[in-house]
């Protein structure tokens, strides 16, 4: 983010004086905003603007911003859409450079609204004003005590979690659940239509904010993908977590119809891949959004992802083990030294496993929690310890049996060598009584509920690993570049329409991607000679830039052997191709027949938001049926390609399944990385590049078929 942009956002989000333009007792928005500002002690720095000059909120008003006569940093415009342009003129004349635009009826309503929004942006730019919105409810800066937001319920507890939402209604839900779950906030920022200030801009601002350690974001769309990605990378480097809840998972964008890859790459899959690349935690509910964000804000990156559990309840141990397995959260086996230490203190009838049931004896022997927590925290595979107990939320005496247990947990957490999280057995509210009991026990962080805790701690571990990778990346990138030669392209490469398989193969071969040997035969004599030269059974395929799905028209014949079979096959293929209107046939491709091995799809297609996306999938012609794919933005390096391969459900096939040879995964990963770099080298004109199948048989990695299409300009 440039210096001028950063300065504009600081003025916007850290104002010293605010003008509420369109203030009215009849407006619920005006009432809420003014009440929040006065309640937080900002009333003396708030100026009410009403064009009639009548008293509003039992206070005097000004007829315009220019009439205020004091320097004002921010104008909150509560006027109808039709009055916004004139209001901006008054704002600019008063020397105010930042605004919040509440009004709707802009881009969210259709084409006419989009034109109005473009005109609004042009007007603001001409006047030198940066505005938030339109179609949002404002922001609350708890750090500076500036709640310029139309929200009726605000928890006045300063913390390190910022909330960002494109929806005002969802922002209300986020704030409500933050209060119920004990999360303490630094900011709440609603984005609306992001006409000028985007989610990426806000994330950039919050990365720089020293009080914010994590950001929870609700998105319906990503309006500026590159700004979002740049901000996420900066957050990762700074060790600040971004947690996202995004709607629209059921929508699938149309991709290139010429390649199978398009069937694997939908909007939600691409966004999930982008989040994985950027270290962004992607969650499914508002509750997980807040709890995961708050956990990351309180704890920060952990040294390793392993989770150890100490629980007062054996049943909770079983639930946690099941949920951890379902969500891929590692519960490492305890080291021998850890087991020995715990056996010294737990009752003889207890079983020392992870999760660990400390048994009900912990209610009478409070040292059990203290000593098992410290032992678990010393285990070399453990990065965070979760302690399960009843969460005190009322002082009736029924929910909280012994404050001494809390004190023992607190002593264990204080002495622990890794972070310790108190996990409530149920999703009960975190109340003032909870804070009092746990505060006296010096317990810093609590997550109410078993499954929410597993979700939050699982995301914490994965994000922490991403932070570690990001910090090591400069050295890794240098080593990768030193190993990789440059990408060469064929001279005179045609960059329109679709390439024939032979042309696509030439692109791959020139770039150093291994391709099965083949010959293009223009006559049956050439086909017979090629088959004889190759020896053994051959595969024969039509070569035509207009026939990319050759199997669909009978344009592929396999296992052809002998002179007469080859000649007959040649005629069968050319006759089938001749029936395709507009098809120009270059000949018939003859290549050795391959059997055995694993067939993968390695394809790159263009996403309208995120650019070129790599897909790796198991199954060859069955990829659309199996739907076992891993995605990443282009380009990827060898390490990233290896990670993608291991993430496939069918990754076990690469390890030598039922006697098949073990795949040379390093060679395969290098090939995939080279394909991704080739796609990047082909540039903005590329629509899709696909190898299907890429055959892997032990140390042999080779492309058996290829498709390459260019964008229709």
C-alpha positions as CSV (number, residue, x, y, z in Angstrom):
1,X,0.0,0.0,0.0
2,X,1.4,3.4,-1.0
3,X,2.2,6.1,1.5
4,X,-0.7,8.3,0.3
5,X,-3.2,5.5,0.5
6,X,-1.9,4.5,4.0
7,X,-2.3,8.2,5.1
8,X,-5.8,8.3,3.7
9,X,-6.9,5.2,5.6
10,X,-5.3,6.4,8.8
11,X,-7.3,9.6,8.5
12,X,-10.5,7.6,7.7
13,X,-10.2,5.1,10.6
14,X,-8.5,7.3,13.2
15,X,-10.4,10.6,13.1
16,X,-10.1,13.2,15.8
17,X,-13.4,15.0,14.8
18,X,-16.4,13.6,13.0
19,X,-19.4,15.3,11.3
20,X,-22.6,13.3,11.2
21,X,-24.2,14.7,8.0
22,X,-28.0,14.2,7.8
23,X,-28.4,13.8,11.6
24,X,-32.0,13.4,12.5
25,X,-34.0,12.1,15.5
26,X,-36.2,10.2,13.0
27,X,-33.3,8.2,11.8
28,X,-32.4,5.0,13.6
29,X,-29.0,5.1,12.1
30,X,-28.4,8.6,13.4
31,X,-29.6,7.6,16.8
32,X,-27.3,4.5,17.0
33,X,-24.2,6.3,15.7
34,X,-24.6,9.3,18.0
35,X,-25.3,7.1,21.0
36,X,-22.2,5.0,20.4
37,X,-20.0,8.0,19.9
38,X,-21.2,9.8,23.1
39,X,-21.1,6.5,25.1
40,X,-17.5,6.1,24.2
41,X,-16.6,9.6,25.1
42,X,-16.4,11.0,21.6
43,X,-19.4,13.3,21.9
44,X,-17.4,16.5,22.3
45,X,-15.7,15.7,19.0
46,X,-18.9,15.0,17.1
47,X,-20.6,17.6,15.1
48,X,-24.2,17.2,13.9
49,X,-25.1,18.5,10.5
50,X,-28.8,19.0,9.6
51,X,-29.6,21.3,6.6
52,X,-32.6,22.9,8.6
53,X,-30.4,23.6,11.6
54,X,-32.9,22.1,14.1
55,X,-31.9,20.5,17.4
56,X,-31.1,16.8,17.0
57,X,-30.4,14.3,19.7
58,X,-31.0,17.1,22.2
59,X,-28.0,19.0,20.7
60,X,-27.5,21.9,18.4
61,X,-26.7,21.3,14.7
62,X,-24.9,23.0,11.8
63,X,-26.6,23.5,8.4
64,X,-23.5,22.4,6.6
65,X,-20.0,21.1,7.1
66,X,-18.5,24.4,6.1
67,X,-20.5,26.1,8.9
68,X,-18.8,24.0,11.6
69,X,-15.7,26.3,11.6
70,X,-13.4,23.6,13.0
71,X,-11.1,21.2,11.2
72,X,-13.0,17.9,10.8
73,X,-11.3,14.6,9.7
74,X,-14.3,12.5,8.8
75,X,-17.8,13.0,7.4
76,X,-20.4,10.2,8.0
77,X,-23.0,10.7,5.3
78,X,-26.5,9.5,6.3
79,X,-28.3,11.3,3.5
80,X,-30.3,9.6,0.8
81,X,-28.5,8.5,-2.4
82,X,-29.9,11.5,-4.3
83,X,-28.2,13.9,-1.9
84,X,-24.8,12.2,-1.7
85,X,-23.2,14.2,-4.6
86,X,-24.1,17.6,-3.1
87,X,-23.1,16.4,0.4
88,X,-19.7,15.4,-1.0
89,X,-19.3,18.9,-2.4
90,X,-19.9,20.5,1.0
91,X,-17.6,18.0,2.6
92,X,-14.8,18.9,0.2
93,X,-15.4,22.6,0.7
94,X,-15.0,22.2,4.4
95,X,-11.6,20.6,3.8
96,X,-12.7,17.1,4.9
97,X,-10.9,14.3,3.0
98,X,-12.5,11.2,4.4
99,X,-16.1,10.0,4.4
100,X,-18.4,7.1,5.2
101,X,-21.3,6.6,2.8
102,X,-24.3,4.9,4.4
103,X,-26.7,5.0,1.4
104,X,-27.6,2.0,-0.7
105,X,-29.0,1.7,-4.1
106,X,-25.7,1.5,-5.9
107,X,-23.8,-1.4,-7.4
108,X,-25.8,-4.0,-5.4
109,X,-28.9,-3.2,-7.3
110,X,-27.9,-3.8,-10.9
111,X,-26.5,-2.0,-14.0
112,X,-28.1,1.4,-13.2
113,X,-26.8,1.2,-9.7
114,X,-23.3,0.3,-11.0
115,X,-23.4,3.4,-13.1
116,X,-24.4,5.5,-10.1
117,X,-21.6,4.0,-8.1
118,X,-19.0,4.7,-10.8
119,X,-20.2,8.4,-10.9
120,X,-19.9,8.5,-7.1
121,X,-16.3,7.3,-7.2
122,X,-15.5,9.8,-10.0
123,X,-17.0,12.6,-7.9
124,X,-15.0,11.7,-4.8
125,X,-11.8,11.3,-6.7
126,X,-12.3,14.7,-8.3
127,X,-12.8,16.2,-4.8
128,X,-9.9,14.4,-3.2
129,X,-12.1,12.4,-0.9
130,X,-11.6,8.8,0.2
131,X,-14.8,7.1,1.3
132,X,-15.9,3.8,2.9
133,X,-18.9,2.1,1.3
134,X,-21.4,2.8,0.0
135,X,-24.1,0.5,1.4
136,X,-22.5,-0.2,4.8
137,X,-22.9,0.9,8.4
138,X,-19.5,2.3,9.3
139,X,-16.7,1.2,11.5
140,X,-15.7,1.1,15.2
141,X,-12.1,1.8,16.2
142,X,-11.9,0.5,19.8
143,X,-8.2,1.4,20.0
144,X,-8.9,5.1,19.6
145,X,-12.4,4.9,21.1
146,X,-14.2,5.9,17.8
147,X,-17.3,3.8,17.2
148,X,-18.6,5.5,14.1
149,X,-21.0,2.6,13.3
150,X,-24.8,2.1,13.2
151,X,-24.8,-0.8,15.5
152,X,-27.0,-1.1,18.6
153,X,-24.8,-3.5,20.6
154,X,-21.1,-2.8,21.1
155,X,-19.0,-4.6,23.7
156,X,-16.6,-2.1,25.3
157,X,-13.6,-4.5,25.7
158,X,-10.4,-3.6,23.9
159,X,-8.6,-6.6,22.4
160,X,-6.5,-7.7,19.5
161,X,-9.1,-9.2,17.1
162,X,-10.4,-7.1,14.2
163,X,-13.7,-7.9,12.5
164,X,-14.2,-7.0,8.8
165,X,-17.5,-7.6,6.9
166,X,-19.0,-6.9,3.6
167,X,-22.4,-7.2,5.3
168,X,-23.7,-5.0,8.0
169,X,-26.1,-7.7,9.3
170,X,-23.4,-10.3,9.5
171,X,-21.1,-7.7,11.2
172,X,-23.8,-7.4,13.9
173,X,-23.8,-11.2,14.3
174,X,-20.0,-11.3,14.5
175,X,-20.0,-8.6,17.2
176,X,-22.8,-10.4,19.2
177,X,-20.9,-13.7,19.2
178,X,-17.6,-12.0,20.0
179,X,-19.3,-10.7,23.2
180,X,-20.8,-14.1,24.1
181,X,-17.6,-16.1,23.5
182,X,-15.2,-13.7,25.2
183,X,-13.4,-12.3,22.2
184,X,-12.1,-8.8,22.7
185,X,-11.9,-6.5,19.7
186,X,-9.6,-3.8,18.2
187,X,-11.8,-2.9,15.2
188,X,-15.1,-3.6,13.5
189,X,-15.2,-2.4,9.9
190,X,-18.0,-2.9,7.4
191,X,-17.1,-2.6,3.7
192,X,-20.3,-2.5,1.8
193,X,-19.7,-2.2,-2.0
194,X,-16.0,-1.4,-1.6
195,X,-16.3,1.2,-4.3
196,X,-13.1,2.9,-3.1
197,X,-11.8,1.1,0.0
198,X,-11.5,-2.7,-0.6
199,X,-11.0,-5.6,1.8
200,X,-7.4,-5.7,0.7
201,X,-6.9,-2.0,1.7
202,X,-8.5,-2.6,5.1
203,X,-6.4,-5.8,5.7
204,X,-3.3,-3.8,4.7
205,X,-4.2,-1.1,7.2
206,X,-4.9,-3.7,10.0
207,X,-1.6,-5.5,9.3
208,X,0.2,-2.2,10.2
209,X,-2.0,-1.7,13.3
210,X,0.1,-2.6,16.3
211,X,-3.0,-3.5,18.4
212,X,-4.4,-6.0,15.9
213,X,-3.0,-9.6,15.9
214,X,-5.7,-11.3,13.9
215,X,-8.5,-10.4,11.5
216,X,-11.8,-12.2,11.0
217,X,-13.4,-11.4,7.6
218,X,-16.8,-12.1,6.2
219,X,-16.8,-12.0,2.3
220,X,-19.4,-12.5,-0.3
221,X,-16.9,-11.8,-3.1
222,X,-13.3,-10.6,-3.5
223,X,-13.5,-7.4,-5.5
224,X,-9.7,-6.8,-5.8
225,X,-8.0,-10.2,-5.7
226,X,-4.4,-8.9,-6.1
227,X,-4.9,-6.4,-3.2
228,X,-6.4,-9.1,-1.1
229,X,-3.5,-11.5,-1.9
230,X,-0.8,-8.9,-1.3
231,X,-2.3,-8.0,2.1
232,X,-2.6,-11.6,3.1
233,X,1.1,-12.2,2.2
234,X,2.1,-9.2,4.4
235,X,-0.1,-10.5,7.2
236,X,1.5,-13.9,7.0
237,X,5.0,-12.4,7.1
238,X,4.0,-10.3,10.1
239,X,2.6,-13.4,11.9
240,X,-1.0,-12.0,11.9
241,X,-3.7,-14.4,11.1
242,X,-6.5,-13.8,8.6
243,X,-9.6,-16.0,9.0
244,X,-12.3,-15.9,6.3
245,X,-15.9,-16.9,6.1
246,X,-17.0,-16.7,2.4
247,X,-20.4,-17.4,1.0
248,X,-21.1,-18.5,-2.6
249,X,-19.6,-22.0,-2.2
250,X,-22.4,-23.5,-4.3
251,X,-21.5,-21.3,-7.3
252,X,-19.3,-22.7,-10.0
253,X,-17.8,-20.5,-12.7
254,X,-17.7,-21.8,-16.3
255,X,-14.1,-22.6,-17.3
256,X,-12.6,-23.5,-20.6
257,X,-14.9,-26.0,-22.3
258,X,-12.0,-27.5,-24.2
259,X,-10.3,-29.1,-21.2
260,X,-11.4,-31.4,-18.4
261,X,-9.6,-29.1,-15.9
262,X,-12.6,-26.7,-16.1
263,X,-14.9,-29.3,-14.5
264,X,-12.6,-29.4,-11.4
265,X,-12.1,-25.7,-10.9
266,X,-15.1,-23.9,-9.3
267,X,-15.2,-20.6,-7.5
268,X,-15.1,-22.2,-4.0
269,X,-12.3,-24.6,-4.9
270,X,-10.1,-21.9,-6.3
271,X,-10.7,-19.6,-3.3
272,X,-9.9,-22.5,-1.0
273,X,-6.6,-23.0,-2.9
274,X,-5.8,-19.3,-2.7
275,X,-6.4,-19.3,1.0
276,X,-4.2,-22.4,1.4
277,X,-1.4,-20.7,-0.6
278,X,-1.7,-17.4,1.4
279,X,-2.0,-19.0,4.9
280,X,-5.6,-17.8,5.3
281,X,-7.9,-19.9,7.5
282,X,-11.2,-20.7,5.7
283,X,-14.1,-21.5,8.0
284,X,-17.8,-22.3,7.6
285,X,-19.7,-20.5,10.4
286,X,-19.7,-17.2,12.2
287,X,-18.9,-19.1,15.4
288,X,-15.8,-20.7,13.9
289,X,-14.8,-17.3,12.4
290,X,-14.8,-15.6,15.8
291,X,-13.3,-18.4,17.8
292,X,-10.6,-19.2,15.3
293,X,-9.7,-15.5,14.9
294,X,-9.7,-14.9,18.7
295,X,-7.5,-18.0,19.3
296,X,-4.9,-16.8,16.8
297,X,-5.0,-13.3,18.2
298,X,-4.5,-14.5,21.8
299,X,-1.9,-17.2,21.1
300,X,-0.1,-16.2,17.9
301,X,1.9,-18.8,15.8
302,X,2.8,-22.0,17.6
303,X,6.0,-23.9,17.1
304,X,4.4,-27.1,15.9
305,X,0.8,-28.2,15.0
306,X,0.5,-31.1,17.4
307,X,-2.4,-30.8,19.9
308,X,-2.3,-32.5,23.3
309,X,-5.5,-32.8,25.4
310,X,-5.9,-33.2,29.1
311,X,-9.5,-33.7,30.1
312,X,-11.6,-34.2,33.2
313,X,-13.9,-36.3,31.1
314,X,-13.2,-39.5,29.3
315,X,-16.2,-38.9,27.1
316,X,-14.8,-35.6,26.0
317,X,-11.6,-37.4,25.1
318,X,-13.5,-39.7,22.7
319,X,-15.4,-36.8,21.2
320,X,-12.2,-34.8,20.7
321,X,-10.4,-37.7,19.2
322,X,-13.2,-38.3,16.7
323,X,-13.4,-34.6,15.7
324,X,-9.7,-34.3,15.4
325,X,-9.5,-37.3,13.1
326,X,-12.4,-35.9,10.9
327,X,-10.7,-32.5,10.6
328,X,-7.2,-33.7,10.2
329,X,-5.9,-32.1,13.4
330,X,-2.8,-34.0,14.6
331,X,-3.0,-35.6,18.1
332,X,0.5,-36.9,18.3
333,X,1.4,-40.1,20.3
334,X,3.1,-39.1,23.5
335,X,6.9,-39.5,23.9
336,X,8.2,-42.2,26.3
337,X,9.5,-39.5,28.7
338,X,6.1,-37.7,28.7
339,X,4.3,-41.0,29.4
340,X,6.7,-41.8,32.3
341,X,6.1,-38.4,33.9
342,X,2.4,-38.6,33.7
343,X,2.2,-42.2,35.0
344,X,3.9,-40.9,38.2
345,X,0.9,-38.7,39.0
346,X,-2.3,-40.2,37.4
347,X,-4.2,-43.0,39.2
348,X,-3.2,-46.5,38.4
349,X,-6.5,-47.2,36.6
350,X,-5.9,-44.3,34.2
351,X,-4.6,-44.9,30.7
352,X,-1.9,-42.5,29.4
353,X,-2.8,-41.6,25.9
354,X,-3.5,-38.4,23.9
355,X,-6.2,-37.3,24.5
356,X,-5.4,-37.8,28.2
357,X,-8.2,-38.6,30.7
358,X,-6.9,-37.2,34.0
359,X,-9.9,-38.9,35.7
360,X,-12.2,-37.5,38.3
361,X,-9.3,-37.7,40.8
362,X,-8.3,-34.2,39.5
363,X,-11.2,-32.8,41.5
364,X,-9.6,-33.9,44.8
365,X,-6.0,-34.0,43.8
366,X,-5.6,-30.7,42.0
367,X,-1.9,-31.3,41.3
368,X,-3.1,-33.7,38.5
369,X,-4.0,-31.0,36.1
370,X,-1.0,-28.9,37.0
371,X,1.6,-31.7,36.5
372,X,0.0,-33.3,33.4
373,X,-0.2,-29.9,31.7
374,X,3.5,-29.2,32.2
375,X,4.4,-32.7,31.1
376,X,2.3,-32.5,27.9
377,X,3.8,-29.1,27.1
378,X,7.3,-30.5,27.3
379,X,6.5,-33.2,24.7
380,X,8.6,-32.6,21.5
381,X,5.6,-33.2,19.2
382,X,3.2,-30.9,21.0
383,X,2.6,-27.2,20.0
384,X,-0.5,-26.4,22.1
385,X,-2.2,-28.0,25.1
386,X,-6.0,-28.0,25.4
387,X,-7.4,-28.5,28.9
388,X,-11.1,-29.7,29.0
389,X,-13.2,-28.9,32.0
390,X,-16.6,-27.4,32.9
391,X,-16.6,-23.7,31.9
392,X,-17.8,-21.5,34.8
393,X,-20.5,-19.2,33.5
394,X,-22.8,-18.8,36.6
395,X,-22.1,-18.5,40.3
396,X,-25.0,-20.8,41.3
397,X,-22.5,-23.5,42.3
398,X,-23.9,-26.2,40.0
399,X,-21.7,-25.3,36.9
400,X,-18.4,-24.7,38.8
401,X,-17.5,-27.2,41.5
402,X,-14.1,-26.1,42.6
403,X,-12.2,-22.9,41.9
404,X,-9.2,-24.8,43.1
405,X,-9.2,-26.8,39.9
406,X,-9.1,-23.6,37.8
407,X,-6.2,-22.4,39.9
408,X,-4.3,-25.7,39.3
409,X,-5.0,-25.4,35.5
410,X,-3.7,-21.8,35.7
411,X,-0.5,-22.9,37.5
412,X,0.1,-25.6,34.9
413,X,-0.5,-23.0,32.1
414,X,1.9,-20.6,33.7
415,X,4.6,-23.2,33.9
416,X,4.0,-24.7,30.5
417,X,6.5,-24.4,27.6
418,X,3.8,-24.0,25.0
419,X,0.4,-22.2,24.9
420,X,-2.4,-23.7,26.9
421,X,-6.1,-23.3,26.0
422,X,-9.0,-23.8,28.4
423,X,-11.7,-25.8,26.6
424,X,-15.3,-25.8,27.9
425,X,-17.2,-29.0,27.4
426,X,-20.2,-27.1,26.0
427,X,-20.8,-23.8,24.1
428,X,-21.9,-21.8,27.2
429,X,-21.4,-18.1,27.2
430,X,-18.3,-16.4,28.6
431,X,-19.7,-14.2,31.3
432,X,-18.3,-11.7,33.7
433,X,-18.3,-14.5,36.3
434,X,-16.2,-16.6,33.8
435,X,-13.7,-13.8,33.4
436,X,-13.5,-13.3,37.1
437,X,-12.9,-17.0,37.9
438,X,-10.4,-17.6,35.1
439,X,-8.8,-14.3,35.5
440,X,-7.9,-15.0,39.1
441,X,-6.6,-18.4,38.0
442,X,-4.4,-16.5,35.4
443,X,-6.0,-18.5,32.5
444,X,-5.6,-16.3,29.4
445,X,-7.6,-18.0,26.7
446,X,-10.8,-20.1,26.6
447,X,-12.8,-21.7,23.8
448,X,-16.3,-22.8,24.7
449,X,-17.2,-26.1,23.1
450,X,-15.3,-29.2,22.0
451,X,-15.8,-29.1,18.2
452,X,-15.2,-25.4,18.0
453,X,-12.0,-25.9,19.9
454,X,-10.8,-28.6,17.5
455,X,-11.6,-26.4,14.6
456,X,-9.9,-23.3,16.0
457,X,-6.8,-25.2,17.1
458,X,-6.5,-27.1,13.8
459,X,-6.6,-23.8,11.9
460,X,-4.1,-22.4,14.4
461,X,-1.7,-25.2,13.6
462,X,-2.0,-25.0,9.9
463,X,-1.6,-21.2,9.9
464,X,1.4,-21.5,12.1
465,X,3.0,-23.9,9.6
466,X,2.2,-21.4,6.8
467,X,4.0,-18.6,8.8
468,X,7.0,-20.9,9.2
469,X,7.1,-21.6,5.4
470,X,6.7,-17.9,4.6
471,X,9.6,-17.0,6.8
472,X,11.8,-19.6,5.2
473,X,10.6,-18.9,1.6
474,X,13.3,-16.4,0.5
475,X,16.0,-19.0,0.9
476,X,13.8,-21.8,-0.6
477,X,13.0,-19.6,-3.6
478,X,16.7,-18.9,-4.3
479,X,17.5,-22.6,-4.2
480,X,14.6,-23.4,-6.5
481,X,15.6,-20.8,-9.0
482,X,19.2,-22.0,-9.0
483,X,18.0,-25.5,-9.8
484,X,15.5,-24.6,-12.5
485,X,16.6,-23.8,-16.1
486,X,14.5,-21.2,-18.0
487,X,11.4,-22.0,-20.0
488,X,11.8,-22.1,-23.8
489,X,9.0,-21.8,-26.2
490,X,8.8,-22.9,-29.9
491,X,9.7,-20.2,-32.4
492,X,6.6,-18.8,-34.2
493,X,4.2,-20.3,-31.8
494,X,0.6,-19.8,-33.0
495,X,-1.4,-17.9,-30.3
496,X,-5.0,-18.1,-31.6
497,X,-7.8,-20.7,-31.1
498,X,-6.7,-24.2,-30.1
499,X,-3.5,-26.0,-30.9
500,X,-3.6,-29.5,-32.3
501,X,-2.2,-32.3,-30.0
502,X,1.0,-32.3,-32.1
503,X,1.4,-28.5,-31.7
504,X,0.7,-28.8,-27.9
505,X,3.3,-31.6,-27.6
506,X,5.9,-29.4,-29.3
507,X,5.3,-26.7,-26.7
508,X,5.7,-29.2,-23.9
509,X,8.9,-30.7,-25.4
510,X,10.5,-27.4,-26.1
511,X,9.8,-26.4,-22.5
512,X,11.4,-29.5,-21.1
513,X,8.3,-31.5,-20.1
514,X,8.7,-35.2,-20.9
515,X,6.4,-36.4,-23.7
516,X,5.8,-39.9,-25.0
517,X,7.6,-40.5,-28.4
518,X,5.3,-40.2,-31.4
519,X,5.2,-39.7,-35.2
520,X,2.5,-37.8,-37.2
521,X,1.6,-39.8,-40.3
522,X,0.0,-38.2,-43.3
523,X,-0.6,-41.5,-45.1
524,X,-1.2,-45.1,-44.2
525,X,2.3,-46.0,-45.5
526,X,3.8,-43.5,-43.1
527,X,1.6,-44.8,-40.2
528,X,2.7,-48.4,-40.9
529,X,6.4,-47.4,-41.1
530,X,6.1,-45.5,-37.8
531,X,4.5,-48.4,-36.1
532,X,7.1,-50.8,-37.3
533,X,9.9,-48.4,-36.1
534,X,8.3,-48.1,-32.7
535,X,7.7,-51.8,-32.4
536,X,4.9,-53.6,-30.5
537,X,1.3,-52.3,-30.1
538,X,0.7,-48.6,-30.7
539,X,-1.9,-46.0,-29.9
540,X,-3.2,-44.0,-32.9
541,X,-5.1,-40.7,-32.7
542,X,-6.5,-38.1,-35.0
543,X,-4.5,-34.8,-35.1
544,X,-6.6,-31.8,-35.6
545,X,-6.8,-28.4,-33.8
546,X,-10.6,-28.5,-34.2
547,X,-11.0,-32.0,-32.6
548,X,-9.6,-31.8,-29.0
549,X,-11.9,-34.4,-27.4
550,X,-10.9,-37.1,-29.9
551,X,-12.5,-40.0,-28.0
552,X,-15.9,-38.4,-28.5
553,X,-15.8,-38.9,-32.3
554,X,-14.0,-42.2,-32.3
555,X,-10.7,-40.5,-33.0
556,X,-8.6,-42.7,-30.7
557,X,-7.6,-46.4,-31.2
558,X,-5.5,-48.3,-28.8
559,X,-3.5,-51.5,-28.9
560,X,-3.1,-51.6,-32.7
561,X,-0.5,-54.1,-33.8
562,X,0.6,-55.4,-37.2
563,X,0.9,-53.7,-40.6
564,X,-2.7,-54.4,-41.7
565,X,-4.3,-53.3,-38.4
566,X,-2.3,-50.0,-38.5
567,X,-3.4,-49.3,-42.1
568,X,-7.1,-50.1,-41.3
569,X,-6.9,-48.0,-38.2
570,X,-5.5,-45.1,-40.2
571,X,-8.5,-45.1,-42.5
572,X,-11.0,-45.5,-39.7
573,X,-9.6,-42.5,-37.9
574,X,-9.4,-40.2,-40.9
575,X,-12.9,-41.1,-41.9
576,X,-14.2,-40.3,-38.5
577,X,-12.4,-37.0,-38.5
578,X,-13.8,-36.2,-42.0
579,X,-17.4,-36.2,-40.5
580,X,-16.5,-33.3,-38.2
581,X,-17.6,-30.0,-39.8
582,X,-14.8,-27.5,-40.3
583,X,-12.1,-29.8,-39.0
584,X,-8.7,-29.7,-40.7
585,X,-6.8,-33.0,-40.2
586,X,-3.0,-32.8,-39.9
587,X,-2.7,-36.6,-39.9
588,X,-2.7,-39.5,-37.4
589,X,-0.4,-39.6,-34.4
590,X,1.3,-42.9,-33.8
591,X,2.9,-43.6,-30.4
592,X,3.9,-46.6,-28.3
593,X,1.1,-48.3,-26.4
594,X,1.6,-47.8,-22.6
595,X,0.2,-50.0,-19.9
596,X,0.4,-49.9,-16.2
597,X,1.3,-47.0,-14.0
598,X,-0.8,-44.2,-12.6
599,X,-2.7,-41.7,-14.7
600,X,-2.9,-38.1,-13.5
601,X,-4.4,-34.9,-15.0
602,X,-2.1,-31.9,-14.7
603,X,-4.0,-28.9,-16.1
604,X,-3.9,-25.1,-15.9
605,X,-7.0,-23.0,-16.5
606,X,-7.8,-19.4,-16.2
607,X,-10.0,-18.2,-13.3
608,X,-11.7,-14.8,-14.0
609,X,-10.6,-13.4,-10.6
610,X,-7.4,-15.2,-9.7
611,X,-5.8,-15.9,-13.0
612,X,-4.1,-19.1,-14.0
613,X,-4.9,-22.0,-11.6
614,X,-3.1,-25.4,-11.6
615,X,-5.1,-28.6,-11.0
616,X,-3.6,-32.0,-10.3
617,X,-6.1,-34.9,-10.3
618,X,-6.1,-38.6,-10.1
619,X,-7.9,-40.7,-12.8
620,X,-7.0,-39.7,-16.3
621,X,-10.3,-39.9,-18.2
622,X,-12.2,-40.5,-14.9
623,X,-11.1,-37.2,-13.3
624,X,-14.6,-35.7,-13.5
625,X,-16.1,-38.8,-11.9
626,X,-13.5,-39.2,-9.1
627,X,-13.3,-35.4,-8.3
628,X,-10.0,-35.9,-6.5
629,X,-8.1,-32.7,-7.3
630,X,-5.6,-30.3,-5.7
631,X,-5.4,-26.7,-6.8
632,X,-3.0,-23.9,-6.6
633,X,-2.3,-20.6,-8.4
634,X,0.4,-20.6,-11.0
635,X,3.3,-20.9,-10.7
636,X,4.2,-23.5,-8.1
637,X,7.6,-24.7,-7.1
638,X,8.7,-28.3,-6.6
639,X,7.9,-28.2,-2.8
640,X,4.4,-26.9,-3.4
641,X,3.8,-29.5,-6.1
642,X,4.9,-32.2,-3.7
643,X,2.5,-30.9,-1.1
644,X,-0.3,-30.9,-3.6
645,X,0.4,-34.5,-4.6
646,X,0.3,-35.7,-1.0
647,X,-3.0,-33.9,-0.4
648,X,-4.8,-36.0,-3.0
649,X,-7.1,-38.8,-1.6
650,X,-5.4,-41.1,-4.2
651,X,-1.9,-40.2,-3.0
652,X,-1.5,-43.8,-1.7
653,X,-1.3,-44.9,-5.3
654,X,2.0,-43.1,-5.6
655,X,3.5,-45.0,-2.7
656,X,3.2,-48.3,-4.4
657,X,-0.2,-49.8,-4.1
658,X,-0.6,-53.6,-4.2
659,X,2.8,-54.3,-5.7
660,X,2.9,-51.5,-8.2
661,X,6.2,-49.6,-8.4
662,X,6.7,-46.6,-6.1
663,X,6.4,-43.4,-8.0
664,X,9.3,-41.1,-8.3
665,X,7.5,-38.3,-6.5
666,X,10.5,-35.8,-6.7
667,X,10.6,-36.2,-10.5
668,X,6.8,-36.0,-10.8
669,X,6.8,-32.8,-8.7
670,X,9.5,-31.2,-10.8
671,X,7.5,-32.0,-13.9
672,X,4.4,-30.5,-12.5
673,X,6.3,-27.4,-11.4
674,X,7.7,-27.1,-14.9
675,X,4.2,-27.3,-16.4
676,X,3.0,-24.5,-14.1
677,X,6.0,-22.4,-15.0
678,X,5.3,-23.1,-18.7
679,X,1.8,-21.9,-18.3
680,X,3.1,-18.7,-16.6
681,X,5.5,-18.2,-19.5
682,X,2.7,-18.5,-22.1
683,X,1.3,-15.4,-20.5
684,X,-2.0,-13.6,-20.5
685,X,-3.1,-15.1,-23.8
686,X,-3.3,-18.6,-22.4
687,X,-6.8,-20.0,-21.6
688,X,-6.0,-23.6,-20.8
689,X,-3.1,-26.0,-20.8
690,X,-3.8,-29.7,-20.0
691,X,-1.9,-32.9,-19.9
692,X,-4.3,-35.8,-19.6
693,X,-3.1,-38.3,-18.8
694,X,0.4,-37.7,-17.3
695,X,1.5,-41.2,-16.8
696,X,3.7,-42.1,-13.8
697,X,5.3,-45.5,-13.6
698,X,8.1,-45.8,-11.2
699,X,10.7,-43.3,-12.4
700,X,9.0,-42.8,-15.7
701,X,7.0,-39.6,-16.0
702,X,5.6,-38.7,-19.4
703,X,2.7,-36.8,-21.0
704,X,0.5,-39.0,-23.2
705,X,-1.9,-36.4,-24.5
706,X,-2.1,-32.5,-24.4
707,X,-4.5,-29.7,-25.0
708,X,-3.6,-26.0,-25.3
709,X,-6.1,-23.2,-26.0
710,X,-5.8,-19.5,-26.2
711,X,-8.1,-16.8,-24.9
712,X,-10.8,-15.5,-27.2
713,X,-10.0,-11.8,-27.5
